[in-house]
């Protein structure tokens, strides 16, 4: 290694390796999201005391949980300001997750509708 190459690179860094500028943390935004999560949690508890039919209760609870998950992902995981390139893998993850859930429901769905398998282990006389 020559002294020119060492001396030429000493003290200079290319622009692509400089640290990125971060915007200052806005605590008020985090407190607002925390407040919204707290309110949504209280709404979930309130809905549970309404004694809705099971299907309606589950649908309402899942809707509120989806809103809460969206708030957490957007603000606490910093996905709100991300580049669009991040959303492809995120969407793929969501699609595969729902496909896995649907596969389990498809294979085990007969138990959901009250099908009973009898006679498989009964003793024959």
KOLGU-4560 file (N, C-alpha, C; in nm, 3 decimals, padded with zeros to 5 digits):
<recs>
<n_xx: 00.086 n_yy: -00.116 n_zz: 00.000 ca_xx: 00.000 ca_yy: 00.000 ca_zz: 00.000 c_xx: 00.091 c_yy: 00.123 c_zz: 00.000 mol: A seq: 1 type: UNK>
<n_xx: 00.064 n_yy: 00.215 n_zz: -00.088 ca_xx: 00.148 ca_yy: 00.334 ca_zz: -00.097 c_xx: 00.103 c_yy: 00.440 c_zz: 00.001 mol: A seq: 2 type: UNK>
<n_xx: 00.191 n_yy: 00.532 n_zz: 00.033 ca_xx: 00.157 ca_yy: 00.638 ca_zz: 00.129 c_xx: 00.062 c_yy: 00.738 c_zz: 00.067 mol: A seq: 3 type: UNK>
<n_xx: 00.060 n_yy: 00.747 n_zz: -00.065 ca_xx: -00.031 ca_yy: 00.841 ca_zz: -00.130 c_xx: -00.177 c_yy: 00.800 c_zz: -00.111 mol: A seq: 4 type: UNK>
<n_xx: -00.204 n_yy: 00.669 n_zz: -00.124 ca_xx: -00.342 ca_yy: 00.624 ca_zz: -00.109 c_xx: -00.390 c_yy: 00.640 c_zz: 00.036 mol: A seq: 5 type: UNK>
<n_xx: -00.300 n_yy: 00.619 n_zz: 00.129 ca_xx: -00.338 ca_yy: 00.635 ca_zz: 00.268 c_xx: -00.357 c_yy: 00.783 c_zz: 00.300 mol: A seq: 6 type: UNK>
<n_xx: -00.267 n_yy: 00.864 n_zz: 00.252 ca_xx: -00.278 ca_yy: 01.006 ca_zz: 00.280 c_xx: -00.396 c_yy: 01.068 c_zz: 00.206 mol: A seq: 7 type: UNK>
<n_xx: -00.425 n_yy: 01.016 n_zz: 00.085 ca_xx: -00.535 ca_yy: 01.072 ca_zz: 00.008 c_xx: -00.671 c_yy: 01.042 c_zz: 00.068 mol: A seq: 8 type: UNK>
<n_xx: -00.682 n_yy: 00.930 n_zz: 00.138 ca_xx: -00.812 ca_yy: 00.895 ca_zz: 00.195 c_xx: -00.824 c_yy: 00.938 c_zz: 00.341 mol: A seq: 9 type: UNK>
<n_xx: -00.719 n_yy: 00.990 n_zz: 00.396 ca_xx: -00.721 ca_yy: 01.025 ca_zz: 00.538 c_xx: -00.811 c_yy: 01.147 c_zz: 00.563 mol: A seq: 10 type: UNK>
<n_xx: -00.904 n_yy: 01.131 n_zz: 00.655 ca_xx: -00.987 ca_yy: 01.242 ca_zz: 00.697 c_xx: -01.105 c_yy: 01.272 c_zz: 00.607 mol: A seq: 11 type: UNK>
<n_xx: -01.123 n_yy: 01.201 n_zz: 00.499 ca_xx: -01.238 ca_yy: 01.227 ca_zz: 00.412 c_xx: -01.325 c_yy: 01.103 c_zz: 00.408 mol: A seq: 12 type: UNK>
<n_xx: -01.453 n_yy: 01.127 n_zz: 00.406 ca_xx: -01.547 ca_yy: 01.018 ca_zz: 00.394 c_xx: -01.643 c_yy: 01.049 c_zz: 00.281 mol: A seq: 13 type: UNK>
<n_xx: -01.678 n_yy: 00.948 n_zz: 00.202 ca_xx: -01.776 ca_yy: 00.973 ca_zz: 00.095 c_xx: -01.910 c_yy: 01.014 c_zz: 00.153 mol: A seq: 14 type: UNK>
<n_xx: -01.987 n_yy: 01.086 n_zz: 00.075 ca_xx: -02.115 ca_yy: 01.139 ca_zz: 00.121 c_xx: -02.214 c_yy: 01.029 c_zz: 00.156 mol: A seq: 15 type: UNK>
<n_xx: -02.205 n_yy: 00.911 n_zz: 00.088 ca_xx: -02.302 ca_yy: 00.807 ca_zz: 00.117 c_xx: -02.280 c_yy: 00.740 c_zz: 00.252 mol: A seq: 16 type: UNK>
<n_xx: -02.165 n_yy: 00.761 n_zz: 00.315 ca_xx: -02.139 ca_yy: 00.699 ca_zz: 00.445 c_xx: -02.160 c_yy: 00.794 c_zz: 00.562 mol: A seq: 17 type: UNK>
<n_xx: -02.203 n_yy: 00.914 n_zz: 00.535 ca_xx: -02.228 ca_yy: 01.007 ca_zz: 00.643 c_xx: -02.358 c_yy: 00.970 c_zz: 00.713 mol: A seq: 18 type: UNK>
<n_xx: -02.363 n_yy: 00.992 n_zz: 00.844 ca_xx: -02.486 ca_yy: 00.955 ca_zz: 00.915 c_xx: -02.604 c_yy: 01.038 c_zz: 00.867 mol: A seq: 19 type: UNK>
<n_xx: -02.721 n_yy: 00.975 n_zz: 00.861 ca_xx: -02.841 ca_yy: 01.045 ca_zz: 00.816 c_xx: -02.888 c_yy: 01.141 c_zz: 00.925 mol: A seq: 20 type: UNK>
<n_xx: -02.944 n_yy: 01.250 n_zz: 00.882 ca_xx: -03.000 ca_yy: 01.346 ca_zz: 00.977 c_xx: -03.135 c_yy: 01.292 c_zz: 01.026 mol: A seq: 21 type: UNK>
<n_xx: -03.154 n_yy: 01.291 n_zz: 01.155 ca_xx: -03.280 ca_yy: 01.245 ca_zz: 01.213 c_xx: -03.361 c_yy: 01.366 c_zz: 01.254 mol: A seq: 22 type: UNK>
<n_xx: -03.491 n_yy: 01.358 n_zz: 01.232 ca_xx: -03.575 ca_yy: 01.467 ca_zz: 01.276 c_xx: -03.597 c_yy: 01.453 c_zz: 01.426 mol: A seq: 23 type: UNK>
<n_xx: -03.615 n_yy: 01.563 n_zz: 01.495 ca_xx: -03.630 ca_yy: 01.555 ca_zz: 01.641 c_xx: -03.755 c_yy: 01.477 c_zz: 01.681 mol: A seq: 24 type: UNK>
<n_xx: -03.747 n_yy: 01.415 n_zz: 01.796 ca_xx: -03.857 ca_yy: 01.335 ca_zz: 01.848 c_xx: -03.969 c_yy: 01.429 c_zz: 01.893 mol: A seq: 25 type: UNK>
<n_xx: -04.090 n_yy: 01.399 n_zz: 01.847 ca_xx: -04.206 ca_yy: 01.479 ca_zz: 01.885 c_xx: -04.283 c_yy: 01.401 c_zz: 01.990 mol: A seq: 26 type: UNK>
<n_xx: -04.261 n_yy: 01.436 n_zz: 02.115 ca_xx: -04.321 ca_yy: 01.364 ca_zz: 02.226 c_xx: -04.473 c_yy: 01.378 c_zz: 02.224 mol: A seq: 27 type: UNK>
<n_xx: -04.522 n_yy: 01.493 n_zz: 02.183 ca_xx: -04.666 ca_yy: 01.515 ca_zz: 02.179 c_xx: -04.737 c_yy: 01.415 c_zz: 02.090 mol: A seq: 28 type: UNK>
<n_xx: -04.675 n_yy: 01.380 n_zz: 01.978 ca_xx: -04.734 ca_yy: 01.281 ca_zz: 01.887 c_xx: -04.744 c_yy: 01.145 c_zz: 01.956 mol: A seq: 29 type: UNK>
<n_xx: -04.639 n_yy: 01.106 n_zz: 02.025 ca_xx: -04.641 ca_yy: 00.978 ca_zz: 02.096 c_xx: -04.745 c_yy: 00.977 c_zz: 02.207 mol: A seq: 30 type: UNK>
<n_xx: -04.758 n_yy: 01.088 n_zz: 02.276 ca_xx: -04.859 ca_yy: 01.096 ca_zz: 02.382 c_xx: -05.000 c_yy: 01.090 c_zz: 02.324 mol: A seq: 31 type: UNK>
<n_xx: -05.020 n_yy: 01.153 n_zz: 02.207 ca_xx: -05.152 ca_yy: 01.146 ca_zz: 02.143 c_xx: -05.185 c_yy: 01.003 c_zz: 02.100 mol: A seq: 32 type: UNK>
<n_xx: -05.086 n_yy: 00.932 n_zz: 02.046 ca_xx: -05.109 ca_yy: 00.793 ca_zz: 02.006 c_xx: -05.134 c_yy: 00.707 c_zz: 02.130 mol: A seq: 33 type: UNK>
<n_xx: -05.059 n_yy: 00.731 n_zz: 02.237 ca_xx: -05.082 ca_yy: 00.658 ca_zz: 02.362 c_xx: -05.224 c_yy: 00.683 c_zz: 02.413 mol: A seq: 34 type: UNK>
<n_xx: -05.268 n_yy: 00.808 n_zz: 02.406 ca_xx: -05.404 ca_yy: 00.841 ca_zz: 02.449 c_xx: -05.508 c_yy: 00.771 c_zz: 02.363 mol: A seq: 35 type: UNK>
<n_xx: -05.485 n_yy: 00.766 n_zz: 02.232 ca_xx: -05.578 ca_yy: 00.696 ca_zz: 02.143 c_xx: -05.581 c_yy: 00.547 c_zz: 02.174 mol: A seq: 36 type: UNK>
<n_xx: -05.465 n_yy: 00.487 n_zz: 02.201 ca_xx: -05.461 ca_yy: 00.345 ca_zz: 02.237 c_xx: -05.534 c_yy: 00.321 c_zz: 02.369 mol: A seq: 37 type: UNK>
<n_xx: -05.518 n_yy: 00.410 n_zz: 02.462 ca_xx: -05.587 ca_yy: 00.397 ca_zz: 02.590 c_xx: -05.738 c_yy: 00.407 c_zz: 02.572 mol: A seq: 38 type: UNK>
<n_xx: -05.784 n_yy: 00.503 n_zz: 02.492 ca_xx: -05.927 ca_yy: 00.519 ca_zz: 02.465 c_xx: -05.983 c_yy: 00.395 c_zz: 02.394 mol: A seq: 39 type: UNK>
<n_xx: -05.908 n_yy: 00.344 n_zz: 02.295 ca_xx: -05.954 ca_yy: 00.225 ca_zz: 02.224 c_xx: -05.961 c_yy: 00.104 c_zz: 02.317 mol: A seq: 40 type: UNK>
<n_xx: -05.868 n_yy: 00.095 n_zz: 02.411 ca_xx: -05.872 ca_yy: -00.014 ca_zz: 02.508 c_xx: -05.995 c_yy: -00.001 c_zz: 02.599 mol: A seq: 41 type: UNK>
<n_xx: -06.024 n_yy: 00.119 n_zz: 02.641 ca_xx: -06.143 ca_yy: 00.141 ca_zz: 02.723 c_xx: -06.271 c_yy: 00.111 c_zz: 02.645 mol: A seq: 42 type: UNK>
<n_xx: -06.272 n_yy: 00.144 n_zz: 02.516 ca_xx: -06.388 ca_yy: 00.111 ca_zz: 02.432 c_xx: -06.404 c_yy: -00.040 c_zz: 02.421 mol: A seq: 43 type: UNK>
<n_xx: -06.290 n_yy: -00.112 n_zz: 02.408 ca_xx: -06.296 ca_yy: -00.258 ca_zz: 02.401 c_xx: -06.356 c_yy: -00.316 c_zz: 02.529 mol: A seq: 44 type: UNK>
<n_xx: -06.313 n_yy: -00.264 n_zz: 02.642 ca_xx: -06.367 ca_yy: -00.312 ca_zz: 02.770 c_xx: -06.515 c_yy: -00.277 c_zz: 02.780 mol: A seq: 45 type: UNK>
<n_xx: -06.553 n_yy: -00.156 n_zz: 02.737 ca_xx: -06.694 ca_yy: -00.117 ca_zz: 02.741 c_xx: -06.781 c_yy: -00.203 c_zz: 02.653 mol: A seq: 46 type: UNK>
<n_xx: -06.731 n_yy: -00.237 n_zz: 02.533 ca_xx: -06.808 ca_yy: -00.322 ca_zz: 02.442 c_xx: -06.825 c_yy: -00.462 c_zz: 02.501 mol: A seq: 47 type: UNK>
<n_xx: -06.724 n_yy: -00.508 n_zz: 02.575 ca_xx: -06.736 ca_yy: -00.642 ca_zz: 02.634 c_xx: -06.846 c_yy: -00.648 c_zz: 02.739 mol: A seq: 48 type: UNK>
<n_xx: -06.881 n_yy: -00.535 n_zz: 02.798 ca_xx: -06.988 ca_yy: -00.532 ca_zz: 02.898 c_xx: -07.126 c_yy: -00.511 c_zz: 02.836 mol: A seq: 49 type: UNK>
<n_xx: -07.133 n_yy: -00.494 n_zz: 02.704 ca_xx: -07.263 ca_yy: -00.476 ca_zz: 02.638 c_xx: -07.336 c_yy: -00.608 c_zz: 02.616 mol: A seq: 50 type: UNK>
<n_xx: -07.265 n_yy: -00.719 n_zz: 02.633 ca_xx: -07.322 ca_yy: -00.852 ca_zz: 02.613 c_xx: -07.382 c_yy: -00.867 c_zz: 02.473 mol: A seq: 51 type: UNK>
<n_xx: -07.302 n_yy: -00.830 n_zz: 02.374 ca_xx: -07.341 ca_yy: -00.847 ca_zz: 02.233 c_xx: -07.341 c_yy: -00.995 c_zz: 02.199 mol: A seq: 52 type: UNK>
<n_xx: -07.410 n_yy: -01.032 n_zz: 02.091 ca_xx: -07.397 ca_yy: -01.170 ca_zz: 02.043 c_xx: -07.249 c_yy: -01.200 c_zz: 02.013 mol: A seq: 53 type: UNK>
<n_xx: -07.214 n_yy: -01.325 n_zz: 02.021 ca_xx: -07.073 ca_yy: -01.364 ca_zz: 02.010 c_xx: -07.011 c_yy: -01.313 c_zz: 01.880 mol: A seq: 54 type: UNK>
<n_xx: -07.078 n_yy: -01.332 n_zz: 01.769 ca_xx: -07.022 ca_yy: -01.291 ca_zz: 01.640 c_xx: -07.001 c_yy: -01.141 c_zz: 01.634 mol: A seq: 55 type: UNK>
<n_xx: -07.100 n_yy: -01.064 n_zz: 01.677 ca_xx: -07.087 ca_yy: -00.919 ca_zz: 01.675 c_xx: -06.978 c_yy: -00.872 c_zz: 01.770 mol: A seq: 56 type: UNK>
<n_xx: -06.968 n_yy: -00.932 n_zz: 01.887 ca_xx: -06.864 ca_yy: -00.896 ca_zz: 01.982 c_xx: -06.724 c_yy: -00.922 c_zz: 01.928 mol: A seq: 57 type: UNK>
<n_xx: -06.708 n_yy: -01.037 n_zz: 01.862 ca_xx: -06.577 ca_yy: -01.070 ca_zz: 01.805 c_xx: -06.542 c_yy: -00.974 c_zz: 01.692 mol: A seq: 58 type: UNK>
<n_xx: -06.640 n_yy: -00.941 n_zz: 01.607 ca_xx: -06.614 ca_yy: -00.849 ca_zz: 01.496 c_xx: -06.575 c_yy: -00.711 c_zz: 01.548 mol: A seq: 59 type: UNK>
<n_xx: -06.645 n_yy: -00.661 n_zz: 01.648 ca_xx: -06.613 ca_yy: -00.530 ca_zz: 01.704 c_xx: -06.475 c_yy: -00.533 c_zz: 01.770 mol: A seq: 60 type: UNK>
<n_xx: -06.447 n_yy: -00.638 n_zz: 01.846 ca_xx: -06.317 ca_yy: -00.649 ca_zz: 01.913 c_xx: -06.203 c_yy: -00.657 c_zz: 01.812 mol: A seq: 61 type: UNK>
<n_xx: -06.222 n_yy: -00.732 n_zz: 01.703 ca_xx: -06.118 ca_yy: -00.741 ca_zz: 01.600 c_xx: -06.099 c_yy: -00.609 c_zz: 01.526 mol: A seq: 62 type: UNK>
<n_xx: -06.207 n_yy: -00.536 n_zz: 01.505 ca_xx: -06.195 ca_yy: -00.406 ca_zz: 01.439 c_xx: -06.116 c_yy: -00.308 c_zz: 01.526 mol: A seq: 63 type: UNK>
<n_xx: -06.145 n_yy: -00.307 n_zz: 01.654 ca_xx: -06.072 ca_yy: -00.218 ca_zz: 01.745 c_xx: -05.926 c_yy: -00.262 c_zz: 01.755 mol: A seq: 64 type: UNK>
<n_xx: -05.901 n_yy: -00.392 n_zz: 01.762 ca_xx: -05.764 ca_yy: -00.442 ca_zz: 01.769 c_xx: -05.686 c_yy: -00.408 c_zz: 01.642 mol: A seq: 65 type: UNK>
<n_xx: -05.753 n_yy: -00.411 n_zz: 01.527 ca_xx: -05.687 ca_yy: -00.374 ca_zz: 01.402 c_xx: -05.649 c_yy: -00.226 c_zz: 01.402 mol: A seq: 66 type: UNK>
<n_xx: -05.738 n_yy: -00.143 n_zz: 01.451 ca_xx: -05.705 ca_yy: -00.001 ca_zz: 01.463 c_xx: -05.586 c_yy: 00.022 c_zz: 01.555 mol: A seq: 67 type: UNK>
<n_xx: -05.584 n_yy: -00.046 n_zz: 01.667 ca_xx: -05.474 ca_yy: -00.031 ca_zz: 01.761 c_xx: -05.342 c_yy: -00.082 c_zz: 01.701 mol: A seq: 68 type: UNK>
<n_xx: -05.346 n_yy: -00.194 n_zz: 01.631 ca_xx: -05.226 ca_yy: -00.246 ca_zz: 01.567 c_xx: -05.175 c_yy: -00.150 c_zz: 01.459 mol: A seq: 69 type: UNK>
<n_xx: -05.268 n_yy: -00.089 n_zz: 01.387 ca_xx: -05.228 ca_yy: 00.008 ca_zz: 01.285 c_xx: -05.161 c_yy: 00.130 c_zz: 01.347 mol: A seq: 70 type: UNK>
<n_xx: -05.213 n_yy: 00.178 n_zz: 01.458 ca_xx: -05.150 ca_yy: 00.291 ca_zz: 01.527 c_xx: -05.010 c_yy: 00.256 c_zz: 01.575 mol: A seq: 71 type: UNK>
<n_xx: -04.995 n_yy: 00.139 n_zz: 01.633 ca_xx: -04.864 ca_yy: 00.097 ca_zz: 01.682 c_xx: -04.766 c_yy: 00.084 c_zz: 01.566 mol: A seq: 72 type: UNK>
<n_xx: -04.809 n_yy: 00.022 n_zz: 01.457 ca_xx: -04.720 ca_yy: 00.003 ca_zz: 01.343 c_xx: -04.682 c_yy: 00.137 c_zz: 01.279 mol: A seq: 73 type: UNK>
<n_xx: -04.778 n_yy: 00.227 n_zz: 01.265 ca_xx: -04.750 ca_yy: 00.353 ca_zz: 01.197 c_xx: -04.659 c_yy: 00.444 c_zz: 01.279 mol: A seq: 74 type: UNK>
<n_xx: -04.684 n_yy: 00.455 n_zz: 01.408 ca_xx: -04.613 ca_yy: 00.555 ca_zz: 01.486 c_xx: -04.497 c_yy: 00.498 c_zz: 01.567 mol: A seq: 75 type: UNK>
<n_xx: -04.518 n_yy: 00.390 n_zz: 01.640 ca_xx: -04.411 ca_yy: 00.337 ca_zz: 01.724 c_xx: -04.309 c_yy: 00.257 c_zz: 01.644 mol: A seq: 76 type: UNK>
<n_xx: -04.352 n_yy: 00.195 n_zz: 01.535 ca_xx: -04.258 ca_yy: 00.122 ca_zz: 01.449 c_xx: -04.210 c_yy: 00.209 c_zz: 01.334 mol: A seq: 77 type: UNK>
<n_xx: -04.253 n_yy: 00.334 n_zz: 01.331 ca_xx: -04.208 ca_yy: 00.435 ca_zz: 01.234 c_xx: -04.236 c_yy: 00.394 c_zz: 01.089 mol: A seq: 78 type: UNK>
<n_xx: -04.347 n_yy: 00.326 n_zz: 01.063 ca_xx: -04.380 ca_yy: 00.288 ca_zz: 00.926 c_xx: -04.454 c_yy: 00.398 c_zz: 00.852 mol: A seq: 79 type: UNK>
<n_xx: -04.498 n_yy: 00.500 n_zz: 00.922 ca_xx: -04.575 ca_yy: 00.607 ca_zz: 00.858 c_xx: -04.491 c_yy: 00.682 c_zz: 00.756 mol: A seq: 80 type: UNK>
<n_xx: -04.365 n_yy: 00.706 n_zz: 00.787 ca_xx: -04.281 ca_yy: 00.782 ca_zz: 00.696 c_xx: -04.185 c_yy: 00.698 c_zz: 00.615 mol: A seq: 81 type: UNK>
<n_xx: -04.207 n_yy: 00.568 n_zz: 00.610 ca_xx: -04.115 ca_yy: 00.481 ca_zz: 00.538 c_xx: -04.133 c_yy: 00.492 c_zz: 00.386 mol: A seq: 82 type: UNK>
<n_xx: -04.030 n_yy: 00.446 n_zz: 00.319 ca_xx: -04.036 ca_yy: 00.442 ca_zz: 00.173 c_xx: -04.133 c_yy: 00.333 c_zz: 00.128 mol: A seq: 83 type: UNK>
<n_xx: -04.190 n_yy: 00.348 n_zz: 00.010 ca_xx: -04.286 ca_yy: 00.247 ca_zz: -00.039 c_xx: -04.226 c_yy: 00.107 c_zz: -00.053 mol: A seq: 84 type: UNK>
<n_xx: -04.092 n_yy: 00.097 n_zz: -00.061 ca_xx: -04.028 ca_yy: -00.032 ca_zz: -00.076 c_xx: -04.054 c_yy: -00.122 c_zz: 00.045 mol: A seq: 85 type: UNK>
<n_xx: -04.079 n_yy: -00.064 n_zz: 00.161 ca_xx: -04.103 ca_yy: -00.142 ca_zz: 00.282 c_xx: -04.241 c_yy: -00.207 c_zz: 00.280 mol: A seq: 86 type: UNK>
<n_xx: -04.335 n_yy: -00.145 n_zz: 00.210 ca_xx: -04.473 ca_yy: -00.194 ca_zz: 00.214 c_xx: -04.492 c_yy: -00.324 c_zz: 00.137 mol: A seq: 87 type: UNK>
<n_xx: -04.409 n_yy: -00.355 n_zz: 00.040 ca_xx: -04.419 ca_yy: -00.482 ca_zz: -00.033 c_xx: -04.399 c_yy: -00.601 c_zz: 00.059 mol: A seq: 88 type: UNK>
<n_xx: -04.284 n_yy: -00.609 n_zz: 00.128 ca_xx: -04.266 ca_yy: -00.721 ca_zz: 00.221 c_xx: -04.368 c_yy: -00.722 c_zz: 00.335 mol: A seq: 89 type: UNK>
<n_xx: -04.411 n_yy: -00.604 n_zz: 00.378 ca_xx: -04.512 ca_yy: -00.598 ca_zz: 00.483 c_xx: -04.645 c_yy: -00.656 c_zz: 00.434 mol: A seq: 90 type: UNK>
<n_xx: -04.683 n_yy: -00.622 n_zz: 00.312 ca_xx: -04.807 ca_yy: -00.675 ca_zz: 00.254 c_xx: -04.795 c_yy: -00.827 c_zz: 00.233 mol: A seq: 91 type: UNK>
<n_xx: -04.678 n_yy: -00.871 n_zz: 00.186 ca_xx: -04.657 ca_yy: -01.015 ca_zz: 00.166 c_xx: -04.669 c_yy: -01.090 c_zz: 00.298 mol: A seq: 92 type: UNK>
<n_xx: -04.615 n_yy: -01.034 n_zz: 00.404 ca_xx: -04.625 ca_yy: -01.095 ca_zz: 00.536 c_xx: -04.771 c_yy: -01.106 c_zz: 00.580 mol: A seq: 93 type: UNK>
<n_xx: -04.849 n_yy: -01.000 n_zz: 00.557 ca_xx: -04.990 ca_yy: -01.002 ca_zz: 00.595 c_xx: -05.067 c_yy: -01.106 c_zz: 00.514 mol: A seq: 94 type: UNK>
<n_xx: -05.041 n_yy: -01.114 n_zz: 00.384 ca_xx: -05.110 ca_yy: -01.211 ca_zz: 00.299 c_xx: -05.076 c_yy: -01.354 c_zz: 00.341 mol: A seq: 95 type: UNK>
<n_xx: -04.948 n_yy: -01.381 n_zz: 00.367 ca_xx: -04.910 ca_yy: -01.516 ca_zz: 00.410 c_xx: -04.967 c_yy: -01.550 c_zz: 00.547 mol: A seq: 96 type: UNK>
<n_xx: -04.975 n_yy: -01.453 n_zz: 00.635 ca_xx: -05.035 ca_yy: -01.476 ca_zz: 00.767 c_xx: -05.181 c_yy: -01.515 c_zz: 00.752 mol: A seq: 97 type: UNK>
<n_xx: -05.256 n_yy: -01.439 n_zz: 00.673 ca_xx: -05.397 ca_yy: -01.471 ca_zz: 00.655 c_xx: -05.416 c_yy: -01.602 c_zz: 00.580 mol: A seq: 98 type: UNK>
<n_xx: -05.326 n_yy: -01.634 n_zz: 00.487 ca_xx: -05.334 ca_yy: -01.763 ca_zz: 00.419 c_xx: -05.312 c_yy: -01.878 c_zz: 00.517 mol: A seq: 99 type: UNK>
<n_xx: -05.220 n_yy: -01.859 n_zz: 00.610 ca_xx: -05.196 ca_yy: -01.962 ca_zz: 00.711 c_xx: -05.317 c_yy: -01.979 c_zz: 00.802 mol: A seq: 100 type: UNK>
<n_xx: -05.376 n_yy: -01.868 n_zz: 00.842 ca_xx: -05.496 ca_yy: -01.876 ca_zz: 00.927 c_xx: -05.610 c_yy: -01.945 c_zz: 00.851 mol: A seq: 101 type: UNK>
<n_xx: -05.629 n_yy: -01.909 n_zz: 00.725 ca_xx: -05.735 ca_yy: -01.971 ca_zz: 00.645 c_xx: -05.710 c_yy: -02.119 c_zz: 00.624 mol: A seq: 102 type: UNK>
<n_xx: -05.583 n_yy: -02.158 n_zz: 00.607 ca_xx: -05.550 ca_yy: -02.298 ca_zz: 00.590 c_xx: -05.586 c_yy: -02.377 c_zz: 00.716 mol: A seq: 103 type: UNK>
<n_xx: -05.555 n_yy: -02.321 n_zz: 00.832 ca_xx: -05.589 ca_yy: -02.389 ca_zz: 00.957 c_xx: -05.740 c_yy: -02.398 c_zz: 00.972 mol: A seq: 104 type: UNK>
<n_xx: -05.811 n_yy: -02.291 n_zz: 00.939 ca_xx: -05.957 ca_yy: -02.295 ca_zz: 00.947 c_xx: -06.016 c_yy: -02.396 c_zz: 00.848 mol: A seq: 105 type: UNK>
<n_xx: -05.956 n_yy: -02.408 n_zz: 00.732 ca_xx: -06.005 ca_yy: -02.501 ca_zz: 00.631 c_xx: -05.984 c_yy: -02.645 c_zz: 00.676 mol: A seq: 106 type: UNK>
<n_xx: -05.869 n_yy: -02.673 n_zz: 00.736 ca_xx: -05.842 ca_yy: -02.811 ca_zz: 00.776 c_xx: -05.910 c_yy: -02.849 c_zz: 00.908 mol: A seq: 107 type: UNK>
<n_xx: -05.931 n_yy: -02.753 n_zz: 00.995 ca_xx: -05.992 ca_yy: -02.782 ca_zz: 01.124 c_xx: -06.133 c_yy: -02.727 c_zz: 01.136 mol: A seq: 108 type: UNK>
<n_xx: -06.188 n_yy: -02.678 n_zz: 01.026 ca_xx: -06.319 ca_yy: -02.614 ca_zz: 01.028 c_xx: -06.434 c_yy: -02.703 c_zz: 01.063 mol: A seq: 109 type: UNK>
<n_xx: -06.418 n_yy: -02.833 n_zz: 01.044 ca_xx: -06.529 ca_yy: -02.922 ca_zz: 01.076 c_xx: -06.559 c_yy: -02.922 c_zz: 01.227 mol: A seq: 110 type: UNK>
<n_xx: -06.462 n_yy: -02.889 n_zz: 01.307 ca_xx: -06.485 ca_yy: -02.882 ca_zz: 01.452 c_xx: -06.563 c_yy: -02.757 c_zz: 01.489 mol: A seq: 111 type: UNK>
<n_xx: -06.556 n_yy: -02.655 n_zz: 01.406 ca_xx: -06.626 ca_yy: -02.530 ca_zz: 01.436 c_xx: -06.777 c_yy: -02.544 c_zz: 01.424 mol: A seq: 112 type: UNK>
<n_xx: -06.822 n_yy: -02.633 n_zz: 01.338 ca_xx: -06.964 ca_yy: -02.644 ca_zz: 01.310 c_xx: -07.029 c_yy: -02.762 c_zz: 01.380 mol: A seq: 113 type: UNK>
<n_xx: -06.963 n_yy: -02.816 n_zz: 01.481 ca_xx: -07.025 ca_yy: -02.917 ca_zz: 01.565 c_xx: -07.014 c_yy: -03.059 c_zz: 01.515 mol: A seq: 114 type: UNK>
<n_xx: -06.930 n_yy: -03.086 n_zz: 01.418 ca_xx: -06.914 ca_yy: -03.222 ca_zz: 01.370 c_xx: -06.846 c_yy: -03.305 c_zz: 01.478 mol: A seq: 115 type: UNK>
<n_xx: -06.904 n_yy: -03.419 n_zz: 01.509 ca_xx: -06.846 ca_yy: -03.506 ca_zz: 01.611 c_xx: -06.810 c_yy: -03.639 c_zz: 01.544 mol: A seq: 116 type: UNK>
<n_xx: -06.687 n_yy: -03.680 n_zz: 01.565 ca_xx: -06.643 ca_yy: -03.807 ca_zz: 01.511 c_xx: -06.657 c_yy: -03.912 c_zz: 01.619 mol: A seq: 117 type: UNK>
<n_xx: -06.752 n_yy: -04.000 n_zz: 01.601 ca_xx: -06.776 ca_yy: -04.104 ca_zz: 01.700 c_xx: -06.757 c_yy: -04.240 c_zz: 01.635 mol: A seq: 118 type: UNK>
<n_xx: -06.731 n_yy: -04.337 n_zz: 01.716 ca_xx: -06.722 ca_yy: -04.473 ca_zz: 01.666 c_xx: -06.583 c_yy: -04.516 c_zz: 01.624 mol: A seq: 119 type: UNK>
<n_xx: -06.488 n_yy: -04.430 n_zz: 01.621 ca_xx: -06.356 ca_yy: -04.469 ca_zz: 01.577 c_xx: -06.285 c_yy: -04.559 c_zz: 01.678 mol: A seq: 120 type: UNK>
<n_xx: -06.309 n_yy: -04.534 n_zz: 01.805 ca_xx: -06.240 ca_yy: -04.611 ca_zz: 01.907 c_xx: -06.335 c_yy: -04.694 c_zz: 01.995 mol: A seq: 121 type: UNK>
<n_xx: -06.454 n_yy: -04.711 n_zz: 01.946 ca_xx: -06.548 ca_yy: -04.791 ca_zz: 02.021 c_xx: -06.517 c_yy: -04.939 c_zz: 02.003 mol: A seq: 122 type: UNK>
<n_xx: -06.543 n_yy: -05.014 n_zz: 02.109 ca_xx: -06.517 ca_yy: -05.157 ca_zz: 02.105 c_xx: -06.632 c_yy: -05.227 c_zz: 02.036 mol: A seq: 123 type: UNK>
<n_xx: -06.602 n_yy: -05.317 n_zz: 01.944 ca_xx: -06.707 ca_yy: -05.391 ca_zz: 01.874 c_xx: -06.743 c_yy: -05.515 c_zz: 01.955 mol: A seq: 124 type: UNK>
<n_xx: -06.870 n_yy: -05.551 n_zz: 01.957 ca_xx: -06.914 ca_yy: -05.669 ca_zz: 02.034 c_xx: -06.939 c_yy: -05.784 c_zz: 01.946 mol: A seq: 125 type: UNK>
</recs>
